[in-house]
Amino acid sequence: MNDRSAYRMEEDANLAQARVFLELLTVRARTLTREIGFAHRGDPAVRQQLQSELCTVRRYFDRLHRRFPETTGAHGNRQLTAAHGYGIPARRTAG
């Protein structure tokens, strides 16, 4: 194995790990968004803590997308690129 193929294998492994981490972050962002929606009438400190964590998750998303641009756009994981809309909780309906 030459240096170039070893480097490519390492890059592929890093990209695969980034995709897994992005999937985990997507799940966490959805959970936080749901919890923020449920906390709208609760303790303002709890809501602030949840929003702070959501901001941290967004920063991780941004960093990973900058480091691995392959994770965005037409060739990236489409489910993950949609995760940038997670900041606004969905309205709940009665019933």
Phi and psi in radians as a Rosetta constraint file:
Dihedral C 1 N 2 CA 2 C 2 CIRCULARHARMONIC -1.589 0.35
Dihedral N 2 CA 2 C 2 N 3 CIRCULARHARMONIC 3.020 0.35
Dihedral C 2 N 3 CA 3 C 3 CIRCULARHARMONIC -1.070 0.35
Dihedral N 3 CA 3 C 3 N 4 CIRCULARHARMONIC -0.641 0.35
Dihedral C 3 N 4 CA 4 C 4 CIRCULARHARMONIC -1.160 0.35
Dihedral N 4 CA 4 C 4 N 5 CIRCULARHARMONIC -0.774 0.35
Dihedral C 4 N 5 CA 5 C 5 CIRCULARHARMONIC -1.208 0.35
Dihedral N 5 CA 5 C 5 N 6 CIRCULARHARMONIC -0.612 0.35
Dihedral C 5 N 6 CA 6 C 6 CIRCULARHARMONIC -1.125 0.35
Dihedral N 6 CA 6 C 6 N 7 CIRCULARHARMONIC -0.722 0.35
Dihedral C 6 N 7 CA 7 C 7 CIRCULARHARMONIC -1.110 0.35
Dihedral N 7 CA 7 C 7 N 8 CIRCULARHARMONIC -0.739 0.35
Dihedral C 7 N 8 CA 8 C 8 CIRCULARHARMONIC -1.112 0.35
Dihedral N 8 CA 8 C 8 N 9 CIRCULARHARMONIC -0.708 0.35
Dihedral C 8 N 9 CA 9 C 9 CIRCULARHARMONIC -1.115 0.35
Dihedral N 9 CA 9 C 9 N 10 CIRCULARHARMONIC -0.698 0.35
Dihedral C 9 N 10 CA 10 C 10 CIRCULARHARMONIC -1.138 0.35
Dihedral N 10 CA 10 C 10 N 11 CIRCULARHARMONIC -0.742 0.35
Dihedral C 10 N 11 CA 11 C 11 CIRCULARHARMONIC -1.096 0.35
Dihedral N 11 CA 11 C 11 N 12 CIRCULARHARMONIC -0.731 0.35
Dihedral C 11 N 12 CA 12 C 12 CIRCULARHARMONIC -1.077 0.35
Dihedral N 12 CA 12 C 12 N 13 CIRCULARHARMONIC -0.724 0.35
Dihedral C 12 N 13 CA 13 C 13 CIRCULARHARMONIC -1.136 0.35
Dihedral N 13 CA 13 C 13 N 14 CIRCULARHARMONIC -0.727 0.35
Dihedral C 13 N 14 CA 14 C 14 CIRCULARHARMONIC -1.125 0.35
Dihedral N 14 CA 14 C 14 N 15 CIRCULARHARMONIC -0.713 0.35
Dihedral C 14 N 15 CA 15 C 15 CIRCULARHARMONIC -1.116 0.35
Dihedral N 15 CA 15 C 15 N 16 CIRCULARHARMONIC -0.739 0.35
Dihedral C 15 N 16 CA 16 C 16 CIRCULARHARMONIC -1.081 0.35
Dihedral N 16 CA 16 C 16 N 17 CIRCULARHARMONIC -0.738 0.35
Dihedral C 16 N 17 CA 17 C 17 CIRCULARHARMONIC -1.129 0.35
Dihedral N 17 CA 17 C 17 N 18 CIRCULARHARMONIC -0.679 0.35
Dihedral C 17 N 18 CA 18 C 18 CIRCULARHARMONIC -1.086 0.35
Dihedral N 18 CA 18 C 18 N 19 CIRCULARHARMONIC -0.739 0.35
Dihedral C 18 N 19 CA 19 C 19 CIRCULARHARMONIC -1.097 0.35
Dihedral N 19 CA 19 C 19 N 20 CIRCULARHARMONIC -0.718 0.35
Dihedral C 19 N 20 CA 20 C 20 CIRCULARHARMONIC -1.116 0.35
Dihedral N 20 CA 20 C 20 N 21 CIRCULARHARMONIC -0.786 0.35
Dihedral C 20 N 21 CA 21 C 21 CIRCULARHARMONIC -1.111 0.35
Dihedral N 21 CA 21 C 21 N 22 CIRCULARHARMONIC -0.680 0.35
Dihedral C 21 N 22 CA 22 C 22 CIRCULARHARMONIC -1.105 0.35
Dihedral N 22 CA 22 C 22 N 23 CIRCULARHARMONIC -0.662 0.35
Dihedral C 22 N 23 CA 23 C 23 CIRCULARHARMONIC -1.104 0.35
Dihedral N 23 CA 23 C 23 N 24 CIRCULARHARMONIC -0.758 0.35
Dihedral C 23 N 24 CA 24 C 24 CIRCULARHARMONIC -1.121 0.35
Dihedral N 24 CA 24 C 24 N 25 CIRCULARHARMONIC -0.714 0.35
Dihedral C 24 N 25 CA 25 C 25 CIRCULARHARMONIC -1.127 0.35
Dihedral N 25 CA 25 C 25 N 26 CIRCULARHARMONIC -0.635 0.35
Dihedral C 25 N 26 CA 26 C 26 CIRCULARHARMONIC -1.080 0.35
Dihedral N 26 CA 26 C 26 N 27 CIRCULARHARMONIC -0.778 0.35
Dihedral C 26 N 27 CA 27 C 27 CIRCULARHARMONIC -1.089 0.35
Dihedral N 27 CA 27 C 27 N 28 CIRCULARHARMONIC -0.774 0.35
Dihedral C 27 N 28 CA 28 C 28 CIRCULARHARMONIC -1.133 0.35
Dihedral N 28 CA 28 C 28 N 29 CIRCULARHARMONIC -0.701 0.35
Dihedral C 28 N 29 CA 29 C 29 CIRCULARHARMONIC -1.098 0.35
Dihedral N 29 CA 29 C 29 N 30 CIRCULARHARMONIC -0.718 0.35
Dihedral C 29 N 30 CA 30 C 30 CIRCULARHARMONIC -1.129 0.35
Dihedral N 30 CA 30 C 30 N 31 CIRCULARHARMONIC -0.726 0.35
Dihedral C 30 N 31 CA 31 C 31 CIRCULARHARMONIC -1.092 0.35
Dihedral N 31 CA 31 C 31 N 32 CIRCULARHARMONIC -0.815 0.35
Dihedral C 31 N 32 CA 32 C 32 CIRCULARHARMONIC -1.082 0.35
Dihedral N 32 CA 32 C 32 N 33 CIRCULARHARMONIC -0.735 0.35
Dihedral C 32 N 33 CA 33 C 33 CIRCULARHARMONIC -1.061 0.35
Dihedral N 33 CA 33 C 33 N 34 CIRCULARHARMONIC -0.756 0.35
Dihedral C 33 N 34 CA 34 C 34 CIRCULARHARMONIC -1.122 0.35
Dihedral N 34 CA 34 C 34 N 35 CIRCULARHARMONIC -0.760 0.35
Dihedral C 34 N 35 CA 35 C 35 CIRCULARHARMONIC -1.141 0.35
Dihedral N 35 CA 35 C 35 N 36 CIRCULARHARMONIC -0.650 0.35
Dihedral C 35 N 36 CA 36 C 36 CIRCULARHARMONIC -1.084 0.35
Dihedral N 36 CA 36 C 36 N 37 CIRCULARHARMONIC -0.728 0.35
Dihedral C 36 N 37 CA 37 C 37 CIRCULARHARMONIC -1.079 0.35
Dihedral N 37 CA 37 C 37 N 38 CIRCULARHARMONIC -0.698 0.35
Dihedral C 37 N 38 CA 38 C 38 CIRCULARHARMONIC -1.269 0.35
Dihedral N 38 CA 38 C 38 N 39 CIRCULARHARMONIC -0.471 0.35
Dihedral C 38 N 39 CA 39 C 39 CIRCULARHARMONIC -1.543 0.35
Dihedral N 39 CA 39 C 39 N 40 CIRCULARHARMONIC 0.110 0.35
Dihedral C 39 N 40 CA 40 C 40 CIRCULARHARMONIC -1.051 0.35
Dihedral N 40 CA 40 C 40 N 41 CIRCULARHARMONIC -0.424 0.35
Dihedral C 40 N 41 CA 41 C 41 CIRCULARHARMONIC -1.898 0.35
Dihedral N 41 CA 41 C 41 N 42 CIRCULARHARMONIC 0.019 0.35
Dihedral C 41 N 42 CA 42 C 42 CIRCULARHARMONIC -1.580 0.35
Dihedral N 42 CA 42 C 42 N 43 CIRCULARHARMONIC -2.704 0.35
Dihedral C 42 N 43 CA 43 C 43 CIRCULARHARMONIC -1.130 0.35
Dihedral N 43 CA 43 C 43 N 44 CIRCULARHARMONIC 2.131 0.35
Dihedral C 43 N 44 CA 44 C 44 CIRCULARHARMONIC -1.042 0.35
Dihedral N 44 CA 44 C 44 N 45 CIRCULARHARMONIC -0.532 0.35
Dihedral C 44 N 45 CA 45 C 45 CIRCULARHARMONIC -1.170 0.35
Dihedral N 45 CA 45 C 45 N 46 CIRCULARHARMONIC -0.665 0.35
Dihedral C 45 N 46 CA 46 C 46 CIRCULARHARMONIC -1.159 0.35
Dihedral N 46 CA 46 C 46 N 47 CIRCULARHARMONIC -0.771 0.35
Dihedral C 46 N 47 CA 47 C 47 CIRCULARHARMONIC -1.064 0.35
Dihedral N 47 CA 47 C 47 N 48 CIRCULARHARMONIC -0.740 0.35
Dihedral C 47 N 48 CA 48 C 48 CIRCULARHARMONIC -1.099 0.35
Dihedral N 48 CA 48 C 48 N 49 CIRCULARHARMONIC -0.702 0.35
Dihedral C 48 N 49 CA 49 C 49 CIRCULARHARMONIC -1.105 0.35
Dihedral N 49 CA 49 C 49 N 50 CIRCULARHARMONIC -0.750 0.35
Dihedral C 49 N 50 CA 50 C 50 CIRCULARHARMONIC -1.123 0.35
Dihedral N 50 CA 50 C 50 N 51 CIRCULARHARMONIC -0.734 0.35
Dihedral C 50 N 51 CA 51 C 51 CIRCULARHARMONIC -1.164 0.35
Dihedral N 51 CA 51 C 51 N 52 CIRCULARHARMONIC -0.620 0.35
Dihedral C 51 N 52 CA 52 C 52 CIRCULARHARMONIC -1.106 0.35
Dihedral N 52 CA 52 C 52 N 53 CIRCULARHARMONIC -0.769 0.35
Dihedral C 52 N 53 CA 53 C 53 CIRCULARHARMONIC -1.137 0.35
Dihedral N 53 CA 53 C 53 N 54 CIRCULARHARMONIC -0.660 0.35
Dihedral C 53 N 54 CA 54 C 54 CIRCULARHARMONIC -1.099 0.35
Dihedral N 54 CA 54 C 54 N 55 CIRCULARHARMONIC -0.679 0.35
Dihedral C 54 N 55 CA 55 C 55 CIRCULARHARMONIC -1.093 0.35
Dihedral N 55 CA 55 C 55 N 56 CIRCULARHARMONIC -0.687 0.35
Dihedral C 55 N 56 CA 56 C 56 CIRCULARHARMONIC -1.108 0.35
Dihedral N 56 CA 56 C 56 N 57 CIRCULARHARMONIC -0.756 0.35
Dihedral C 56 N 57 CA 57 C 57 CIRCULARHARMONIC -1.056 0.35
Dihedral N 57 CA 57 C 57 N 58 CIRCULARHARMONIC -0.738 0.35
Dihedral C 57 N 58 CA 58 C 58 CIRCULARHARMONIC -1.061 0.35
Dihedral N 58 CA 58 C 58 N 59 CIRCULARHARMONIC -0.708 0.35
Dihedral C 58 N 59 CA 59 C 59 CIRCULARHARMONIC -1.099 0.35
Dihedral N 59 CA 59 C 59 N 60 CIRCULARHARMONIC -0.708 0.35
Dihedral C 59 N 60 CA 60 C 60 CIRCULARHARMONIC -1.075 0.35
Dihedral N 60 CA 60 C 60 N 61 CIRCULARHARMONIC -0.751 0.35
Dihedral C 60 N 61 CA 61 C 61 CIRCULARHARMONIC -0.966 0.35
Dihedral N 61 CA 61 C 61 N 62 CIRCULARHARMONIC -0.902 0.35
Dihedral C 61 N 62 CA 62 C 62 CIRCULARHARMONIC -1.040 0.35
Dihedral N 62 CA 62 C 62 N 63 CIRCULARHARMONIC -0.771 0.35
Dihedral C 62 N 63 CA 63 C 63 CIRCULARHARMONIC -1.096 0.35
Dihedral N 63 CA 63 C 63 N 64 CIRCULARHARMONIC -0.769 0.35
Dihedral C 63 N 64 CA 64 C 64 CIRCULARHARMONIC -1.168 0.35
Dihedral N 64 CA 64 C 64 N 65 CIRCULARHARMONIC -0.677 0.35
Dihedral C 64 N 65 CA 65 C 65 CIRCULARHARMONIC -1.173 0.35
Dihedral N 65 CA 65 C 65 N 66 CIRCULARHARMONIC -0.608 0.35
Dihedral C 65 N 66 CA 66 C 66 CIRCULARHARMONIC -1.206 0.35
Dihedral N 66 CA 66 C 66 N 67 CIRCULARHARMONIC -0.724 0.35
Dihedral C 66 N 67 CA 67 C 67 CIRCULARHARMONIC -1.265 0.35
Dihedral N 67 CA 67 C 67 N 68 CIRCULARHARMONIC -0.597 0.35
Dihedral C 67 N 68 CA 68 C 68 CIRCULARHARMONIC -2.230 0.35
Dihedral N 68 CA 68 C 68 N 69 CIRCULARHARMONIC 1.353 0.35
Dihedral C 68 N 69 CA 69 C 69 CIRCULARHARMONIC -1.061 0.35
Dihedral N 69 CA 69 C 69 N 70 CIRCULARHARMONIC -0.291 0.35
Dihedral C 69 N 70 CA 70 C 70 CIRCULARHARMONIC -1.115 0.35
Dihedral N 70 CA 70 C 70 N 71 CIRCULARHARMONIC -0.299 0.35
Dihedral C 70 N 71 CA 71 C 71 CIRCULARHARMONIC -1.478 0.35
Dihedral N 71 CA 71 C 71 N 72 CIRCULARHARMONIC -0.034 0.35
Dihedral C 71 N 72 CA 72 C 72 CIRCULARHARMONIC -2.085 0.35
Dihedral N 72 CA 72 C 72 N 73 CIRCULARHARMONIC 2.910 0.35
Dihedral C 72 N 73 CA 73 C 73 CIRCULARHARMONIC 1.410 0.35
Dihedral N 73 CA 73 C 73 N 74 CIRCULARHARMONIC -2.925 0.35
Dihedral C 73 N 74 CA 74 C 74 CIRCULARHARMONIC -1.101 0.35
Dihedral N 74 CA 74 C 74 N 75 CIRCULARHARMONIC -0.536 0.35
Dihedral C 74 N 75 CA 75 C 75 CIRCULARHARMONIC -1.667 0.35
Dihedral N 75 CA 75 C 75 N 76 CIRCULARHARMONIC -0.088 0.35
Dihedral C 75 N 76 CA 76 C 76 CIRCULARHARMONIC -1.494 0.35
Dihedral N 76 CA 76 C 76 N 77 CIRCULARHARMONIC -3.009 0.35
Dihedral C 76 N 77 CA 77 C 77 CIRCULARHARMONIC -1.375 0.35
Dihedral N 77 CA 77 C 77 N 78 CIRCULARHARMONIC 1.907 0.35
Dihedral C 77 N 78 CA 78 C 78 CIRCULARHARMONIC -1.057 0.35
Dihedral N 78 CA 78 C 78 N 79 CIRCULARHARMONIC -0.620 0.35
Dihedral C 78 N 79 CA 79 C 79 CIRCULARHARMONIC -1.095 0.35
Dihedral N 79 CA 79 C 79 N 80 CIRCULARHARMONIC -0.637 0.35
Dihedral C 79 N 80 CA 80 C 80 CIRCULARHARMONIC -1.302 0.35
Dihedral N 80 CA 80 C 80 N 81 CIRCULARHARMONIC -0.656 0.35
Dihedral C 80 N 81 CA 81 C 81 CIRCULARHARMONIC -1.187 0.35
Dihedral N 81 CA 81 C 81 N 82 CIRCULARHARMONIC -0.434 0.35
Dihedral C 81 N 82 CA 82 C 82 CIRCULARHARMONIC -1.286 0.35
Dihedral N 82 CA 82 C 82 N 83 CIRCULARHARMONIC -0.231 0.35
Dihedral C 82 N 83 CA 83 C 83 CIRCULARHARMONIC -1.202 0.35
Dihedral N 83 CA 83 C 83 N 84 CIRCULARHARMONIC -0.242 0.35
Dihedral C 83 N 84 CA 84 C 84 CIRCULARHARMONIC -1.227 0.35
Dihedral N 84 CA 84 C 84 N 85 CIRCULARHARMONIC -0.185 0.35
Dihedral C 84 N 85 CA 85 C 85 CIRCULARHARMONIC -1.577 0.35
Dihedral N 85 CA 85 C 85 N 86 CIRCULARHARMONIC 0.202 0.35
Dihedral C 85 N 86 CA 86 C 86 CIRCULARHARMONIC -1.406 0.35
Dihedral N 86 CA 86 C 86 N 87 CIRCULARHARMONIC -0.052 0.35
Dihedral C 86 N 87 CA 87 C 87 CIRCULARHARMONIC -1.293 0.35
Dihedral N 87 CA 87 C 87 N 88 CIRCULARHARMONIC -0.295 0.35
Dihedral C 87 N 88 CA 88 C 88 CIRCULARHARMONIC -1.907 0.35
Dihedral N 88 CA 88 C 88 N 89 CIRCULARHARMONIC 2.038 0.35
Dihedral C 88 N 89 CA 89 C 89 CIRCULARHARMONIC -1.120 0.35
Dihedral N 89 CA 89 C 89 N 90 CIRCULARHARMONIC 2.508 0.35
Dihedral C 89 N 90 CA 90 C 90 CIRCULARHARMONIC -1.285 0.35
Dihedral N 90 CA 90 C 90 N 91 CIRCULARHARMONIC 2.519 0.35
Dihedral C 90 N 91 CA 91 C 91 CIRCULARHARMONIC -1.262 0.35
Dihedral N 91 CA 91 C 91 N 92 CIRCULARHARMONIC 2.416 0.35
Dihedral C 91 N 92 CA 92 C 92 CIRCULARHARMONIC -1.674 0.35
Dihedral N 92 CA 92 C 92 N 93 CIRCULARHARMONIC 2.539 0.35
Dihedral C 92 N 93 CA 93 C 93 CIRCULARHARMONIC -2.022 0.35
Dihedral N 93 CA 93 C 93 N 94 CIRCULARHARMONIC 2.677 0.35
Dihedral C 93 N 94 CA 94 C 94 CIRCULARHARMONIC -1.304 0.35
Dihedral N 94 CA 94 C 94 N 95 CIRCULARHARMONIC 2.540 0.35
